[in-house]
Amino acid sequence: MRVSEIAISDAEIGTLYFVSSKRAKHLNIRINSDESVRIAVPHGVSLASAKSFVEIHRGWILNHQQLVRSYASHTDQILTTLPANENAAKEFLLSRITTLAGQYHFEVRRVSFRRQRTRWGSCSRQNNISLNLKIAALPNHLQDYILLHELVHTKVKNHGPRFWQSLNDLTEDRARFLAKELKKYRLI
């Protein structure tokens, strides 16, 4: 049976949306913020194959639905001020990024700190990383996510599939969820 857009209810997972995709090259799964599951089905792949794919990844789906639930409980926060002790924040972030770079074999030329209103960080073509001091006000797991994000840019200079796969490898397949959680913190 061919897929165009089919919704199927699963007692354990909830609603599964199988959607034909001309752009998809492989079957892929996305967990929506309402915990429903979207499966992109490439042209030529049957519904039976897509269902089988879901069964193989059932544990992953349930785990990531739980992550979505836990992230949904956080409320938006606005970070308006810099940390009280800027020097301590710089030392901490520099120490942490140096540790992560060594642990995962990234080469960083220089780390600088800025008071930015729109970006958490950036990485230049020369592997100079610039960090927003407000990172120090975030929960530790989001601090590490931003630092790892910039470190991955020392090897992959864009946000393509290779970048996200590398970041997923470092965050236990949680990169997209951490990115979504980070959006709850806004810079001003």
Secondary structure, 3 states (H helix, E strand, C coil): CCCCEEEEEECCCEEEEEEEECCCCCCEEEECCCCCEEEEEECCCCHHHHHHHHHHCHHHHHHHHHHHHHHHCCCCEEECCCCCCHHHHHHHHHHHHHHHHHHHCCCCCEEEEECCCCCCEEECCCCEEEEEHHHHHCCHHHHHHHHHHHHHCCCCCCCCHHHHHHHHHHCCCCHHHHHHHHCCEEEC
